[in-house]
Amino acid sequence: MHENDKLEVVKLVLTSAIVLPNFLGNFLVCLVVLRNRFFQTYINFLLVHLSVTDIFAGMFALLEAVLDITMEDKSFLHPILCKIVFNQHFVYIGVNSSYSTIIFISVVRYLFIAKPFKSVKFRSTKNLKYVIPVIWAVSLLSLSPRIYADFAMPGCSKLVVLPMTSKIGGGISIVFRGILLPVTTLSYTYWKIKKALNARQNIICNTITSSRQQAALNSKKKTTRLLGFIIIAFVLCSVPHYCYAVARSIFSYHHLASHVYVDCLLFGIFIASSSVNPFLYWFHCKRFRKAALWYLGNNRIAPQ
C-alpha cells in the first residue's frame, strides 16, 4: 500500500472514531432539550446550537475523509467545489462557530449571575434568532482571510508555499483568532463568574437565608463547573492544533514526512472537542442522563 493510501486510511479511521460519537451525543443533546420542557432554558438552547455546530464540523470532516480515500482523481471537480470539500473550510467554520458559542455562553452566564436584573431582557429565547446568525457571520468573517488566500491559489492546491510576509501574517491571525481571543475571553469571564459566586456565597453565609437560596446557589456553582470543563476541553483540543498551525505557517514543515502524521493526529484532537461536550453533560447532569437513557431505549426511566 502506498504511503499516501496508508495515511488516508488512518485519517478515515481516526475521523470516524471521533465523529460517530459526535453525531450520537450531540443528537441526544438536541433531542433531550427540544423534547423536554424542563430543559428548555436560554442557556440550554445555546447548548443545542453548540451541538449543531459540532455536528456541522464533524459532518464535513467525515465527508472529506471519505472522499479523500474514495476519489483518487479530483481533477474533474470544479476548483471551487474541490477547495470547499477538501480544504476543510466548513470544518473550521463549524469549529469557529462552536467556540464562539462557548464564549457567548460564558458571557451570558456571567451576566445572569453578576447582573441578574440588568440581564433580564437578554433571557428571552426570542433573542436567539438574532444571536445565532451573528455567531455564524462572525465565524465566517474571522476565516475570510484564509478562505480568500486559499481561493486565490490555482486549481485545487492547498496553501503550502507562501511569501514570508504572508506566513507571518497568517501566523499572527491564527494566534489571535485561534488562541488569544478565545482563551483570554473564556478565562476572564470564568474568573468573573467565580468571583460573583464567591461574593454571593459570602452574603449567604453572613445573613440568615433560606435553604432554597443556598440550593439555588449550589445549582449555579454546578453549572459553572460544567462551563469550566467545557472551556478546559476546548483549550486542550484546539490550542495544540493552532500552535502547530502557527509553526507550520512560519517554518514550513510540509517537506517532512512526519508532518502529515502529526498534522493528522492534531487535527483529530482538534475535531474531538465536538464529541466531548455531550459526555460532559452526561456525567454532570443526572436529569439529562435519565432523559438520554429513556431515548436510548431504557423506557423504565421516563424523561422529566
Order of alpha helices (4+ residues) and beta strands (2+ residues): alpha-alpha-alpha-alpha-alpha-alpha-alpha-alpha-alpha-alpha
